[in-house]
Amino acid sequence: MGNVVAQIACGRQHTLAFIPSSGKIDSFGLGGNGQLGTRSTYNRISPAPVKGCWQCLILLHAEQSYCVKRIYAGGDQSFAHYALSQDDSPPVDLRTTRPDGQIYTLSDDLIQKWLNHGHGRLSPEITNEIDLVFSSASCLNGSFLSGSNPDHYNTNSKCSGVDINMARLLYHRLIQSDYPQISQIVAASMEKHLLPRLSSSPPDIEALRLYLTLPECPLLSIPNNYTTLTIPFAKAIVSLKDAPIKVLGNWWSKFEPAVFQRLVELYKEVVVYLLRMQKLGIPLSDQRIFTCFLHTSLKFLEILHSVNERAGQIIQYDKFYIHELDELIDIRNDYVTWFQQQMFSVMDSQVTMCKYPFVFDAQAKTALLQTDAVIQMQMAVDHAQRQNLHSLFLSGGGMESVNPCLILIVRRENVVGDSMEVLRKSKNVDYKKPLKVIVVGEEAVDAGGVRKEFFLLIMKELLDPKYGMFRYYEESRLIWFTHKTFEDIDLFHLIGVVCGLAIYNLTIVELNFPLALYKKLLKKTPTLEDLKELMPDVGRSLQQLLDYTEDDLEETFCLNFTITEEMFGTTEVLELVPNGTDISVNKSNRQEFVNAYVVYKFNTSVAPQFSAFYAGFHKVCGGKVLELFQPSELQAMVIGNTNYDWKELEKSTEYKGEYWADHPTIKIFWEVFHELPLEKKKQFLLFLTGSDRIPILGMKSLALVIQPTGGGEQYFPVAHTCFNLLDLPKYTNKETLKEKLLHAIEHNQGFNLV
């Protein structure tokens, strides 16, 4: 290893390599016919010297020495051309070399040479040199090597051995608007020679280096080159076999976030370009080619997204969002097409963006969820109507019809019990219907507001400590399932159903679980990071255990494979693995201990409880649409978020009747509101919308409306939670407005909202 090879010759199933420094030939491959020159018929996996007849020739002519000039390989034959060493001509070097004998690589000196001749008409010599370098994968793979003493042996499956920053600087120095001829030659060479020759199975790891450096070339970022350079480059990567893709994934995972982000942004721009061309009706050629281009670009982004996920997010997942999708495609129609393909296993050549859900932002995913809800609810309503018709036909009109809505009739004093009773009797198809809430003895018509408050109250009741179903963690202010409970397991099922119904009916609820819950709902595995979120003190201790470098770990931590749990005033010691009491935690098994701890906390200890919750949730929300969500996105759909932007709330508010933005009452209203402390502002949201959190789409999606109301200043503001509508009397005094507003928001609980 480490020798320079000047010639390679390949037979049918064997290879020869000439090493000029030693004058020897190495061979490997099949040797059944003696073609390896080993004087045997054994096969050889790794290169080893050939034992050729020239050794006899040298012994016979001791006064003269011979050297190899050229090697050849036929089907199952090997040949070498020898000549006297006195011959002044050196062995043939078949590598791409410069006149000084060095391999052509892109360097400062070579670029400067080209630029010095780049203002006028380029000479044939310079043109040929540029074409030679950018037509040759070997030349580019030999460029940009990193380290003070760079060589290609720095490259392995974990390390590319190239300097990406050097590649970017050299490419940008070469490709300049002042030197258009150079750019044209580079583009033509890559388009006609380099990219078409890239193999799906490169011969060596080193041959993969150009896949890292080529995207740094500014030519790939020019829209006019997307279809000739940028997409063909992505096609070369998408076509690679699993082994080289795995190596590239390892290399990409070591990228600086800014470098990785540039690559992602490039292909997001390509996707937007293609979709915009389609929307404007500008033909690229024919529909099949457009589909191929779009599929290739999205597939490459999918590969990068997978690398990003496996690497623990080099960049945030939302950096893959393509925000322009809402204006460029019909998201709802795209989902319907994808849904049909999934439901009926249709093999359709049409590219649906839902195959690549990581590009959808919060607004798009909300549209997808709404679309899925409409589809599922319509299917449920259609099913109910078919049942009605069937019953009508059988009974002659005497049987009760099936309601197209899921009706919850509850009493204020028994919200949980009444809800369980209705939901127990409901069939799975009923959960897909629009939800209507009726409160016994109260006149409110549920146009949305009653439903929103119902979710708030039932979740507050179910999460009450009196049930002992959940444990509250003071440090994180989060809850998790208790490993023992005396309550009926059906209550966990009910919470799952309620959570699913809230999502399906686009209502956010208070459910302060860690992200681990949403990972598990999406069949993803919680990690130590999730334990740190729920139990920061325990998480820090486990991380210290993993990071400890001294040799006295056992004596310092004194741990075995057990966990201590406190419940109902008693303490239990539970084994994480069989015979865990007898297994001490040491340097060699500490990772296994941490893994077992995480698995116990999030899985083993709460398996029955979570299983019931999961079943209830998926009765409502089960389906293909969940596959499109990240855990954090699903969390935001359930509980909303706290990214408050009070100025945005004011800016997006609409007014009715006599009110407008500069009306005196409106001006003092916002003065009072912005002076309120955060908790009072959150109370106002609860008063107005039924929740103190905001939907995933942000403040503007609340669509607050303020209208004047009859009567004098002695009246209080009234919230129509169904419509996020505020009746605001025409107060003229700031102090009066503040007093009345605070009284209203502090006494808002009850189903008797308008």
Steps between C-alpha positions, in 0.01 A plus 500: 500500500611857441662436164422713195340302217572631149317236293195279546402215267188287532428158355172318522518435874845613609691827532864605465653811655847639414701673774777710337694562823582129535459400138267221611155385402229411752202284411172389654176330397433151362807295417357173378701514177820629655432855384605654834862398451521324835601166341182357643129502421385651829281808510629812673284760675767760577784620271834319526813498279503297179778240472572551133746349252697826477679388817655216299580750224688722747700201631604396148611852415650606830711765333179671383174589681151519359199704607128490428376749243136397459264235640203336326225258599288290266211271589698255713846618399755748634779669307785736581719695257863521623795702374859559600525739791760698304214614283444865593121480459327445838216252553172621356293692758135469407386740770377847402814707551630849435821567306692505830385147571249599772139382496258770385304624804318825563739728686568871556786496250306324226198728545720808490657374179157464341382840625812667361389384154128536561427858388561448133438199283620187677787314337448135402748401773301670778171376356631143496629526856165625634315234308743233621453585868122536491445195282700280736362368827857401589626858475219635719532215747868587538420865572424677829676242722511612861786510748846655507639201309198393296487165329223270395567250780322737739173378345294225662134415558483739796716783368492650149847655521387808306482864603152626409586860576800481266275359228251783541771769491672356192177444310383854573836637394480316169132559415461876467283719282815669366614170346193363318704286259652302785157442654364382165780247452465371858123460462530327162768261626296398803179466300642300208772295664524504879141445615396240238803285591435482873438139599233365731772284657824703523819289511632646823406720795731771366284525189219638715680819597369706208142434625587722797689774319311543173190665657730782613544600137288815437393367162268252670316788672409675173139420400594469131727210599249316717391256231846452347723488809321517836234235440734261312737527798213407735411214263854366532467496879149354504622222267787398729482158661454459874868472596617830345184677623582384851853643471368832369252506788788461746685787333194729482431438869839658581418818306479834674130602524554793261653272234224240536239777490640635171456159340142470628414854388637435152263211435207672667553779246509243220164357614346849517639578153346186351161554664497865397578404140212255510260751653591762240449244225859526375582160350835347591454241223233246583316399816702183552826691510352759736378220729844340491671830583265570791525146635882508482526830686256394772665160533836667556345725765352187658847344520634816663204505741570140604865588562391799705270287715757226558761759596274650766407801285799676349246770423149545641236292321310816406795604279366244251164682478413640158273789594408576137306173464173659608506731196651252253290187548150406608597341832156354562480343157853367542395332824188350342712353219754363748222366723345314207838358400551374856147367545481314172871426442489690173828515311484854364782678321376832639727649767303586814668731748348297783760233424749753634323644807816655644463790252158604639495789747250544783244673279516225238475221756201667659336504158583130463349422840187696413477321167537162665237599757260600222564172313458285810198690624337487159561126487343471846200713400456300178514180703234636736277601210535156342400346832198730517389405150552133573305522826226697331470234231486212750266658752275699277609820670452385859863491615699788649744663262876514560627847588766638262673666800657359814278644774632526855221572751662578835407639839723766650539301823592176322691594185742205518241233577252618238771528235625148572149365476442652155844415364481139622184452297641673191643304213835580342326662205320738737830655613555629147179704506486871589473540877208683661476556877168545679497596867192390695307800631698762307381680190829563320500383139831336415642692207849428628527685828326240716712230342821691575410551864388140534848383399660732752279385786511127432880502467532702820280243675678194361842638590393584855740344756202342680495229233869419548531419130787736431804621688588867494871588482560830674834583334373461144131578573410199285298186565549133419303182559536349848626145502221399738144629517176386661289658226329311220732460202210627287572851631834494316313388190259792546784751525645362176162534330453855629847594383427358155161671483661833586742466209228384265279791596790748487476587868812534714498350851709515816704180500841571650680185394863498384591455137554129574122445494473624143803298396331189632173587327698515175685174582831675559733409787554741793862570595702635790427851370129435558571386855695823556189694395271313741744451788785750459680399819498128416595573140800706611614223734481238227694725264769546767520123529559469123755783496702382802863432399666380822556132581308505830155516340357211703619646831387853409147424380425175690225396260349172395234421240207609717278804531328641808136605464283682753126448492228564757756567774698180448833437327564210265829376352435354154742311277567642155622162372477148642719471811571872472573526873810285448633694199718800581518791257853540364673664207424219261126473572403857596342570160288186539393625844396840363313336212321267741407794724347693208315192375361430846382856559334553161399146404512209743363671812199653325427247227133428588417867559664626183359211297147606599578866426654405164198289404261782584703759313535286188130417499451862404823609336633172368578513133745612240489866592699441820793375292544856376575650843811546707447436875538870582252592227246254638558648846428848370181374335382356834596767753579800280806700588605800704672700228302808598520804276255748647575765237410245231172436683418872486613528140284208382185601693196600296225742601126522438236768523622841613839368606821537302869491598512867605165515679554655850363191680719266293810712567451493876414127485840419350674737740344313791566160346871556431549626858356178647745243645555180303268289716210743448560503125486121503177521700360727231582236236324240712201731538482576129604174330459228764877442530794699630728356233511587132452271201794365307448766232561786740313803633366611164305176465288593805317756283382712795198721425385792718156659460309765698209400718194688614463640852720717710836473667351307792495183285784246478670376183349176367693226317345292222753218522344327201625775274782666703270801504513764775202726578666812639284783642601849389708587804640852509710461812816289518457409867142387445598288202778333698271427796223351286741298284680347798169412666381328181813293444521396866141373510469324168449133583175333398322348205265795480729696274330648200 
